[in-house]
Structure formats: C-alpha cells, structure tokens
Amino acid sequence: MANRYLIGLYIGTSGAKCILVDERGAVAASSTQEYPLLTPRAGWCEQRPSDWWGAVVRGLKAILPKVPGDSIAALSFSGQMHGLVALDKDRNVIRPAILWCDSRTQRQCDRITEQAGGLSGLLTYTNNQMLAGYTGGKILWLRDEEPENFERMRTFVCPKDYIRLKVTGEVMLDMSDASGTGFFDTKARRWSDALIALAGLSKSIFPEVRESTDLAGYVTRACAEETGLPEGLPVYLGGGDAVIQTTGAGLVKPGVVGVVIGTAGNVSMALDRYFDNPNGALQMFCNNAPGLWQAIGCTLAAGGSYRWYRDTLCEQMRDGAKAAGKSVYELMDKSAAASRPGANGVLFAPYLSGERAPYADPNARGVFYGLSLSTTRADITRAVMEGVTYSLKQVADIMSAFVPIEKIYSSGGGSVSPLWRQMQADIFDLPVYTMSASGEGGAYGAILVAGVGCGIWRSLEEAASILKPETETLPNRENQKGYRDAYAVYGELYGALKPVFDRGASLGF
C-alpha cells in the first residue's frame, strides 16, 4: 500500500506552521510563515485573521509539492487558544482578533464572577475561572466597549477555527477550545446555558461544538484553487494548542505529566475521568477525544523569564556567543552549571507577567531573594532556571492529587538544555523524557487527531504509540539535597509578598 500523509496546521502567535507527516510519523515537509502582532494600546494584543490565512496559503504551497496530492488522507488544526474572531452575518471578520495574551478584560471577568456567586459559584458552571485571557471576557468587553461591533456579531470562532472556516466553509469549535472560552460546561461537554443567560448573552452567537476527532467538513473548491489542497479532502476539528500540543507529545493517559517551557510554561496531564478544579487553581479542559479531560496549569513567564534575563543582564555573554559562533543559551547554561543546586541561597520568583498558576494574580511581580555580596552571576543565572522549575513543580503538586505522577515528558525550548532537564528530574523527583516530534508542537498533535479521525489509528493512544523517547534524564539524589530546602522557602515567597504586590499595584507599580 502506498504511503499516506497527513497535514497539520498550527496557528500560533508569531506564525503559522504547516507540516506534512506520513503514517509512520516521519515529517516529510515543514514550513513556518510569520505574521505581525498588533499592540494598539498598552495591554492590548491583536492580529488580523487575514494575516493568518495568508501565512497558511504560503505554507501549504511550500509543502504540498513534496508528495502526490492523492496520497494525502486528511487535515487538522491546532491554534493559539482564547482568541476572539467576531463574525458578521456573512461570516466576515468584524474587527482584528483579540488574542490570548490581551489583558483588557479584567473588569468584565470580575463582573461575571460576581454575578455567578464568586469563584465557588462560577466553578459550578464551568469548573474554571473566567480568566482575563479567555474568550468569554472578550465577548463581554466587545458588548461594553464596541457596541456597534457587538450588534454586528452573529457568531465567533477562535483562531484555528477561522482557518478551518476558510478551508471548509463551516463554523464550529472543538471542545478543547470551547473549554477555554469560560462559558463551557466541561463536565457535560456542552455550552453552559445557565451562565450564558446570567451574562445576558444570546445562545445564538455560540457556535456548534464537536469533538476534536470529528469530521468538520471537506476542502472546498475555492480553497483548493487558492492553496493547492485536494478538493474534497476530509478535514477534522483539531484542538487548542495548550491541549493538543501535549497530545502531540504523547500525553494521552493519566500518570504522565507534560512540562512545556516555552515563553509561558505549561504543566498538563490527561485524565480519563472528570475531576473538580481545586479552588480554580488549574484549567480543567476537555481533551482531544471523547471521555478525556486535561488538567493544565500555565505559568506566564517561564522561558520568557530566561529570555528577559538574557536580554537585560547578559550582554557580555551575548557578545561572547556571537564572537564564538555559539548560542548565548549554551553560555548561560555553562554559567548556571558553575553554581550548585539551590543557587547558593538565591531564589527567583518568575512573576514577570503576573501569574496564572498556581496563583491567578495579575499583581504578582518578579523577585530575586537571597542576594548577598557573595552572590555570583552563576548563582543568579541558575536561580532563574530553578525558579521557573519550582513554579512548574507547584502546579504538578496540585495535579498529583488526581493521579500519582510517574514520569515527565518535557518539550519546548527549555527541554533542549540538558541542565534544565536535569533540574526538572531533580526538583520533581521523576524521570524526564523528551519525545520524538515534540519539537513540532501543536501541529503534530493535529496530525494525530487527523489520523484518528480518518481511521489510520483507532484511538489517540494508538496514534501516540508512534512517538518514541529520545532522551532520558533520571533524578540525581546528591543534587536533590540542595533543592529541598530552597523549594520550601520558595513556596513561602508568594504568600509573604502578596500584600506588597497588591500595595504596589494600587500605586501603579
């Protein structure tokens, strides 16, 4: 039998990634096309959906000539979650999309939380907080601040779903992205009609929701002519990136935690039964197949903290790396390795963008603690890496109450560093693995979903079996002695500094 291929499309914040993968899991072609991020005001983050589509068209034209058109079996999607693409009666875009990293909606989120009876009341509707990044707050903001645009809006989609609309002509959401709106009953896997009514919104604007592996439609003639995709190609719903990227890394059953150190940090676990969300500390979303859920905890400035440190305080290392033709991160890791576990008493709280998990607090700010006249650059570098890892460990500790954690699958930029992988193994006290194709992110998760949808694999678990471990890092008992006390003190920092954070916020800090 001739080899069959699958297409995965990822609509990210910085660009669109298109990959072509065969049924054995090998990547046959890949293309990433960038587009701009719009910041018209402080705290606002927007993009033009037309830019996404232009990037996807360019990406598809780059990869499709690599294989015969009749060998392509299916297509699916991953994309940045929580964005609002408002559509009019003709399904035209009304205004630029408001993105996940936009912070303008806190007032609306506070109001719907109060209307629901506070956090405990809100959790009974959706099992999630209404966070400022979620789609729901953006809908309420549009009603408050742009009433003319709100009146024109007949429905909405999230970013990847807009691209699927362009491909198939159909409007719908998958259950993982719907979970991230803040208006979805994740236990019942349907819209929360009661919360929608409480917010004074019409149910009619909320699109149809299906499972990630369900058929969404077929490539239209117009799309085929513009992109080169085969007309009539089956298209499957896909999923939001925070969920489906863990599927693409092989996290499809409980007991395995995915740790992603990208700009933000994500800790995730697939769950085969529903759990209540403890104090709303996590994001409890529907996963990419029926009967599966996903516990997610997002730390907002994980790799972002390390990049900030690079850009702000490592000019000498940047110049040295450039002169030597090396990565600056290689030199930073070498510097951190010159310190010892626990960074000689220096701690870093990575709250450079506020925080989401384990503390949902926009007022939190980054902190170095324990600096002294004996502190070295190596200590500070190591403290940044350790502080990010401590933050992720706190999230994993919450998840361990659901199911005991057996191992970690690490991905994202942080997984490239052997030192950072060792820190994860030592601080979590768990073996850490990197998996094949994890570098492809959500696009590879879309491949697995498409393959299940079209029958190449019978389940996500079978699909994930094509992934293999590439590295293994085991805990070092000697290193753990230095982390034990440091982690305990780190755990006290937020509570001790919370009054200071709030006071600073009241003063505009």
C-alpha positions as CSV (number, residue, x, y, z in Angstrom):
1,M,0.0,0.0,0.0
2,A,1.3,3.5,-0.9
3,N,2.3,5.7,2.0
4,R,-0.4,8.0,3.2
5,Y,0.2,11.5,4.5
6,L,-1.5,13.9,7.0
7,I,-1.4,17.7,7.2
8,G,-1.2,19.5,10.5
9,L,-1.7,23.3,10.6
10,Y,-0.8,25.4,13.7
11,I,-1.9,29.0,14.0
12,G,0.5,30.4,16.6
13,T,1.0,33.9,18.0
14,S,4.2,34.6,15.9
15,G,3.4,32.4,12.8
16,A,1.6,29.6,11.1
17,K,3.3,26.2,10.9
18,C,2.3,23.7,8.2
19,I,3.6,20.1,8.4
20,L,3.2,17.0,6.2
21,V,3.7,13.7,8.1
22,D,3.5,10.1,6.9
23,E,1.5,7.4,8.7
24,R,4.7,6.1,10.4
25,G,5.2,9.6,12.0
26,A,8.0,10.9,9.9
27,V,7.9,14.6,9.0
28,A,8.1,14.9,5.2
29,A,7.9,18.6,4.9
30,S,7.5,21.6,7.2
31,S,7.0,25.4,6.7
32,T,6.6,28.2,9.1
33,Q,5.4,31.6,7.9
34,E,5.4,34.6,10.2
35,Y,2.9,37.5,10.7
36,P,2.8,40.6,12.8
37,L,1.4,41.1,16.3
38,L,-0.6,44.3,16.8
39,T,-0.4,46.3,20.1
40,P,-2.6,49.4,19.6
41,R,-2.7,50.2,23.3
42,A,-0.8,49.0,26.4
43,G,-2.0,45.6,27.4
44,W,-3.8,45.0,24.0
45,C,-2.7,42.2,21.7
46,E,-4.4,41.8,18.3
47,Q,-3.9,40.2,14.9
48,R,-5.6,40.3,11.5
49,P,-7.1,36.9,10.6
50,S,-6.3,37.7,7.0
51,D,-2.6,37.6,8.0
52,W,-3.1,34.1,9.4
53,W,-4.8,32.9,6.2
54,G,-2.0,34.4,4.0
55,A,0.6,32.6,6.0
56,V,-1.3,29.3,5.8
57,V,-1.6,29.7,2.0
58,R,2.1,30.3,1.7
59,G,2.9,27.4,4.0
60,L,0.7,25.0,2.1
61,K,2.2,26.0,-1.2
62,A,5.6,25.3,0.2
63,I,4.9,21.7,1.5
64,L,2.3,20.3,-0.9
65,P,4.6,19.8,-3.9
66,K,6.6,17.3,-1.7
67,V,4.1,14.5,-2.1
68,P,1.4,13.4,-4.6
69,G,-1.9,15.0,-3.9
70,D,-3.8,11.7,-3.9
71,S,-1.6,10.4,-1.1
72,I,-2.9,13.0,1.4
73,A,-5.5,11.4,3.7
74,A,-6.7,14.2,6.0
75,L,-6.1,17.6,7.5
76,S,-6.5,19.0,11.0
77,F,-5.6,22.0,13.1
78,S,-4.0,23.4,16.2
79,G,-4.0,27.0,17.3
80,Q,-3.5,29.6,19.9
81,M,-6.4,29.4,22.3
82,H,-8.8,32.0,23.7
83,G,-8.7,34.5,20.8
84,L,-11.9,36.2,19.7
85,V,-12.7,36.3,16.0
86,A,-16.0,38.1,15.7
87,L,-18.0,37.3,12.5
88,D,-21.0,39.1,11.0
89,K,-24.0,37.6,9.3
90,D,-22.0,36.8,6.1
91,R,-19.2,35.3,8.2
92,N,-16.8,38.2,7.5
93,V,-14.4,39.4,10.2
94,I,-15.7,42.4,12.0
95,R,-12.5,43.7,13.7
96,P,-9.0,42.4,14.4
97,A,-8.9,39.3,16.6
98,I,-8.3,39.9,20.3
99,L,-5.7,37.4,21.5
100,W,-5.0,35.2,24.5
101,C,-2.3,37.5,25.8
102,D,-4.6,40.6,25.8
103,S,-5.3,41.9,29.3
104,R,-8.1,44.4,28.7
105,T,-11.0,42.3,30.0
106,Q,-10.3,42.0,33.8
107,R,-13.3,44.2,34.7
108,Q,-15.7,42.0,32.6
109,C,-14.2,38.8,34.2
110,D,-14.6,40.2,37.7
111,R,-18.3,41.1,36.9
112,I,-19.3,37.7,35.6
113,T,-17.6,36.0,38.5
114,E,-19.5,38.2,40.9
115,Q,-22.8,37.5,39.1
116,A,-22.1,33.8,39.3
117,G,-21.8,34.0,43.1
118,G,-18.0,34.4,43.4
119,L,-15.3,31.9,42.4
120,S,-17.0,28.9,44.1
121,G,-20.3,29.7,42.2
122,L,-18.5,30.1,38.9
123,L,-16.8,26.8,39.2
124,T,-20.2,25.1,39.5
125,Y,-21.0,26.3,36.0
126,T,-17.7,25.6,34.1
127,N,-15.1,24.1,36.6
128,N,-12.9,27.1,35.6
129,Q,-12.2,30.6,36.4
130,M,-13.1,33.3,33.9
131,L,-9.5,34.5,33.3
132,A,-8.7,37.7,31.6
133,G,-7.2,35.9,28.6
134,Y,-10.3,33.8,28.0
135,T,-12.6,34.4,25.0
136,G,-15.7,35.0,27.3
137,G,-14.3,38.2,28.8
138,K,-13.5,39.5,25.3
139,I,-17.2,38.9,24.2
140,L,-18.4,40.9,27.2
141,W,-15.8,43.6,26.5
142,L,-17.0,43.9,22.9
143,R,-20.5,44.4,24.2
144,D,-19.4,47.1,26.7
145,E,-16.8,49.0,24.7
146,E,-17.7,48.4,21.0
147,P,-21.5,48.0,21.0
148,E,-21.8,48.6,17.2
149,N,-19.4,45.8,16.5
150,F,-21.2,43.6,19.1
151,E,-24.5,44.2,17.4
152,R,-23.0,43.2,14.0
153,M,-21.6,39.9,15.5
154,R,-23.7,36.9,14.7
155,T,-21.1,34.3,15.9
156,F,-17.5,34.0,16.9
157,V,-14.6,31.5,16.4
158,C,-11.2,31.0,17.8
159,P,-8.1,31.5,15.6
160,K,-7.7,28.0,14.2
161,D,-11.4,27.7,13.7
162,Y,-11.3,30.8,11.4
163,I,-8.8,29.0,9.2
164,R,-11.0,25.9,9.2
165,L,-13.9,28.1,8.1
166,K,-11.7,29.3,5.2
167,V,-10.9,25.7,4.3
168,T,-14.4,24.1,4.7
169,G,-16.9,26.9,4.8
170,E,-18.2,25.5,8.2
171,V,-18.3,27.3,11.5
172,M,-17.7,25.3,14.7
173,L,-15.4,24.9,17.7
174,D,-13.8,21.8,19.2
175,M,-14.3,21.0,22.9
176,S,-10.8,22.0,24.0
177,D,-11.1,25.5,22.5
178,A,-14.7,25.8,23.7
179,S,-13.4,25.0,27.3
180,G,-11.1,28.0,27.0
181,T,-14.0,30.4,26.4
182,G,-15.1,30.4,30.1
183,F,-18.7,29.6,29.0
184,F,-18.4,25.9,28.5
185,D,-19.6,23.2,30.9
186,T,-16.6,20.9,30.8
187,K,-18.3,18.2,32.8
188,A,-21.3,17.9,30.5
189,R,-19.1,18.8,27.4
190,R,-21.6,21.5,26.2
191,W,-22.2,25.2,26.5
192,S,-23.3,26.4,29.9
193,D,-26.7,27.8,29.0
194,A,-27.2,29.0,32.6
195,L,-24.0,31.1,32.7
196,I,-24.6,32.4,29.2
197,A,-28.1,33.6,30.3
198,L,-26.7,35.0,33.5
199,A,-24.3,37.1,31.4
200,G,-27.2,38.4,29.3
201,L,-25.8,36.9,26.1
202,S,-27.8,35.2,23.4
203,K,-27.1,31.5,23.0
204,S,-27.3,32.0,19.2
205,I,-23.9,33.6,19.0
206,F,-22.2,30.4,20.4
207,P,-21.2,28.1,17.6
208,E,-21.7,24.3,17.3
209,V,-19.2,22.3,19.3
210,R,-17.8,18.8,18.4
211,E,-15.0,16.5,19.5
212,S,-11.5,17.1,18.1
213,T,-11.5,13.9,16.1
214,D,-14.9,14.6,14.5
215,L,-15.3,15.4,10.8
216,A,-15.6,19.1,10.3
217,G,-16.2,19.1,6.5
218,Y,-14.2,18.9,3.3
219,V,-11.8,21.2,1.4
220,T,-13.9,23.4,-0.8
221,R,-13.2,24.1,-4.4
222,A,-12.4,27.8,-3.7
223,C,-9.9,26.7,-1.0
224,A,-8.4,24.1,-3.3
225,E,-7.8,26.7,-6.1
226,E,-6.2,29.1,-3.7
227,T,-4.0,26.7,-1.7
228,G,-3.4,23.6,-3.8
229,L,-5.1,21.3,-1.3
230,P,-7.1,18.5,-2.9
231,E,-10.7,19.4,-3.3
232,G,-12.9,17.2,-1.0
233,L,-10.0,16.3,1.4
234,P,-11.5,15.3,4.8
235,V,-11.0,18.0,7.5
236,Y,-11.1,17.2,11.2
237,L,-11.7,19.7,14.0
238,G,-8.4,19.6,15.9
239,G,-7.7,21.4,19.2
240,G,-6.4,24.4,21.1
241,D,-2.7,24.4,21.4
242,A,-2.3,24.1,25.2
243,V,-4.2,20.8,24.9
244,I,-3.3,19.3,21.6
245,Q,0.5,20.1,21.8
246,T,0.5,17.6,24.8
247,T,-1.3,15.1,22.6
248,G,1.4,15.6,20.0
249,A,4.0,14.9,22.8
250,G,2.3,11.6,23.7
251,L,0.3,12.6,26.7
252,V,-2.9,10.6,26.2
253,K,-3.4,8.8,29.5
254,P,-3.1,9.7,33.3
255,G,0.1,9.4,35.2
256,V,2.3,11.3,32.7
257,V,2.8,15.0,33.1
258,G,3.9,17.2,30.2
259,V,6.1,20.1,31.0
260,V,6.5,22.7,28.3
261,I,9.0,25.5,28.8
262,G,8.3,28.0,26.1
263,T,7.6,31.7,26.5
264,A,5.0,30.6,29.0
265,G,5.2,27.3,30.9
266,N,2.6,24.6,30.8
267,V,2.1,21.6,33.1
268,S,-0.5,19.2,31.7
269,M,-2.0,15.8,32.5
270,A,-4.5,13.8,30.5
271,L,-7.4,12.5,32.7
272,D,-9.8,9.7,31.8
273,R,-12.4,10.9,34.2
274,Y,-13.7,14.2,35.4
275,F,-12.3,16.0,38.5
276,D,-13.4,19.1,40.2
277,N,-10.9,22.0,39.9
278,P,-9.4,22.7,43.4
279,N,-10.1,26.4,44.1
280,G,-9.9,27.1,40.4
281,A,-6.1,26.8,40.6
282,L,-5.9,24.9,37.3
283,Q,-7.5,25.0,33.9
284,M,-9.7,21.9,33.6
285,F,-10.5,21.5,29.9
286,C,-11.9,18.8,27.6
287,N,-9.2,16.8,25.9
288,N,-9.0,15.8,22.2
289,A,-11.1,12.7,22.4
290,P,-14.4,11.7,24.0
291,G,-14.1,10.7,27.7
292,L,-10.8,12.5,28.1
293,W,-10.1,15.7,30.1
294,Q,-7.0,17.8,30.6
295,A,-5.7,19.4,33.7
296,I,-3.5,22.4,32.7
297,G,-1.5,24.9,34.8
298,C,0.1,27.8,33.0
299,T,2.9,29.9,34.4
300,L,3.0,33.0,32.4
301,A,6.8,33.8,32.2
302,A,8.8,30.5,32.1
303,G,11.1,30.6,29.2
304,G,10.1,34.3,29.0
305,S,11.9,34.9,32.3
306,Y,15.1,33.3,30.9
307,R,14.9,35.3,27.7
308,W,14.3,38.5,29.8
309,Y,17.4,37.7,31.8
310,R,19.4,37.1,28.6
311,D,18.3,40.4,27.0
312,T,18.6,42.5,30.1
313,L,21.6,41.2,32.1
314,C,23.7,39.0,29.8
315,E,25.1,41.5,27.3
316,Q,28.6,40.2,27.8
317,M,27.6,36.6,27.2
318,R,25.6,37.6,24.1
319,D,28.6,39.3,22.7
320,G,30.8,36.4,23.6
321,A,28.4,33.9,22.0
322,K,28.3,35.9,18.8
323,A,32.1,36.1,18.6
324,A,32.4,32.4,19.2
325,G,29.6,31.4,16.8
326,K,27.7,29.8,19.7
327,S,24.2,30.1,21.2
328,V,24.0,32.5,24.1
329,Y,21.9,29.9,25.9
330,E,24.8,27.5,25.7
331,L,27.0,30.0,27.6
332,M,24.2,30.8,30.1
333,D,23.8,27.1,30.8
334,K,27.5,26.8,31.3
335,S,27.4,29.7,33.7
336,A,24.5,28.2,35.7
337,A,26.3,24.9,36.0
338,A,29.2,26.7,37.8
339,S,26.8,27.3,40.7
340,R,25.4,24.5,42.8
341,P,21.8,23.2,43.2
342,G,19.9,25.8,45.3
343,A,22.0,28.6,43.7
344,N,23.8,29.3,46.9
345,G,20.6,30.6,48.5
346,V,19.4,32.8,45.6
347,L,15.8,32.4,44.7
348,F,13.9,33.9,41.7
349,A,10.1,34.2,41.6
350,P,9.2,34.3,37.8
351,Y,6.2,36.6,38.0
352,L,7.3,39.0,35.3
353,S,3.9,38.9,33.6
354,G,1.8,38.5,36.8
355,E,0.9,34.8,37.3
356,R,-1.9,32.4,36.3
357,A,-1.0,29.1,38.1
358,P,-0.7,28.2,40.9
359,Y,-1.6,31.8,41.8
360,A,-4.1,33.6,39.5
361,D,-2.7,37.1,40.3
362,P,-2.0,39.9,37.8
363,N,-0.4,41.9,40.6
364,A,2.4,39.5,41.2
365,R,5.9,40.7,40.2
366,G,9.3,39.1,39.6
367,V,11.6,38.9,42.6
368,F,15.2,38.0,43.4
369,Y,15.6,36.9,47.0
370,G,18.7,36.0,48.9
371,L,21.2,38.2,47.1
372,S,24.4,39.0,49.1
373,L,27.9,40.3,48.5
374,S,29.0,36.7,47.7
375,T,26.4,36.2,45.0
376,T,27.8,35.5,41.6
377,R,26.4,35.7,38.1
378,A,26.4,31.9,38.0
379,D,24.1,31.9,41.1
380,I,21.7,34.4,39.5
381,T,21.6,32.5,36.2
382,R,20.9,29.3,38.0
383,A,18.3,30.9,40.2
384,V,16.3,32.0,37.2
385,M,16.2,28.4,35.8
386,E,15.4,26.9,39.2
387,G,12.7,29.5,40.0
388,V,10.9,28.6,36.7
389,T,11.2,24.9,37.6
390,Y,9.9,25.5,41.2
391,S,6.9,27.3,39.8
392,L,6.1,24.4,37.4
393,K,6.6,21.9,40.3
394,Q,4.0,23.7,42.4
395,V,1.5,23.2,39.6
396,A,2.4,19.5,39.3
397,D,2.0,19.1,43.0
398,I,-1.7,20.1,42.6
399,M,-2.2,17.6,39.8
400,S,-0.7,14.8,41.8
401,A,-3.8,14.8,44.0
402,F,-5.7,13.5,41.0
403,V,-3.4,10.7,39.8
404,P,0.1,9.9,41.1
405,I,2.7,11.1,38.6
406,E,5.1,8.5,37.2
407,K,7.2,10.5,34.7
408,I,7.6,13.8,32.8
409,Y,7.6,14.4,29.1
410,S,9.5,17.7,28.6
411,S,9.2,19.9,25.5
412,G,9.6,23.5,24.4
413,G,12.8,25.5,24.3
414,G,13.7,24.5,27.9
415,S,13.9,20.8,27.0
416,V,16.8,21.5,24.7
417,S,19.1,22.2,27.7
418,P,20.5,19.1,29.4
419,L,21.0,21.1,32.6
420,W,17.4,22.3,32.6
421,R,16.2,18.7,32.0
422,Q,18.3,17.6,35.0
423,M,16.8,20.3,37.2
424,Q,13.3,19.1,36.3
425,A,14.3,15.5,37.1
426,D,15.8,16.5,40.4
427,I,13.2,19.0,41.6
428,F,10.2,16.9,40.5
429,D,12.0,13.7,41.6
430,L,10.8,12.0,38.5
431,P,12.4,10.6,35.3
432,V,12.2,13.2,32.4
433,Y,11.9,12.2,28.8
434,T,11.9,14.1,25.5
435,M,9.8,12.5,22.8
436,S,10.2,12.3,19.1
437,A,8.4,15.1,17.2
438,S,7.7,17.1,20.3
439,G,9.5,20.0,18.7
440,E,6.7,20.1,16.1
441,G,4.3,21.2,18.9
442,G,0.6,21.5,18.3
443,A,0.9,20.8,14.6
444,Y,2.0,17.2,15.4
445,G,-1.0,16.9,17.7
446,A,-3.2,17.9,14.8
447,I,-1.6,15.1,12.8
448,L,-2.6,12.5,15.4
449,V,-6.1,13.9,15.6
450,A,-6.5,13.8,11.8
451,G,-5.1,10.2,11.7
452,V,-7.6,9.0,14.3
453,G,-10.4,10.9,12.5
454,C,-9.8,9.3,9.1
455,G,-9.1,5.8,10.5
456,I,-5.3,5.4,10.2
457,W,-5.3,4.9,14.0
458,R,-8.2,3.6,16.2
459,S,-7.5,5.9,19.1
460,L,-5.2,8.7,20.3
461,E,-3.4,6.2,22.5
462,E,-2.7,4.0,19.4
463,A,-1.6,7.2,17.5
464,A,0.7,8.3,20.2
465,S,2.5,4.9,20.1
466,I,4.4,6.2,17.0
467,L,6.3,8.6,19.4
468,K,9.5,7.3,20.9
469,P,11.7,8.6,23.8
470,E,14.8,10.5,22.5
471,T,16.4,11.3,25.8
472,E,16.1,10.1,29.4
473,T,17.2,12.1,32.5
474,L,17.0,10.4,35.9
475,P,17.0,12.2,39.3
476,N,20.3,12.8,40.9
477,R,20.0,12.1,44.7
478,E,23.0,14.2,45.5
479,N,21.6,17.3,43.7
480,Q,18.2,16.9,45.5
481,K,19.7,17.9,48.8
482,G,20.3,21.4,47.6
483,Y,16.8,21.8,46.2
484,R,14.8,20.5,49.1
485,D,15.2,23.5,51.4
486,A,15.3,26.0,48.6
487,Y,11.9,24.8,47.3
488,A,10.4,25.1,50.8
489,V,11.5,28.7,51.1
490,Y,10.4,29.4,47.5
491,G,6.9,28.2,48.5
492,E,6.7,30.9,51.2
493,L,7.7,33.8,49.0
494,Y,4.3,34.4,47.3
495,G,2.3,34.4,50.5
496,A,4.7,36.7,52.2
497,L,4.9,39.1,49.3
498,K,1.2,39.2,48.3
499,P,0.4,42.3,50.4
500,V,3.4,44.0,48.8
501,F,2.3,43.0,45.3
502,D,-1.2,44.4,46.0
503,R,0.1,47.6,47.5
504,G,2.4,48.1,44.6
505,A,-0.4,47.6,42.1
506,S,-2.5,50.2,43.9
507,L,0.4,52.7,43.4
508,G,0.8,51.7,39.7
509,F,3.9,49.6,40.1
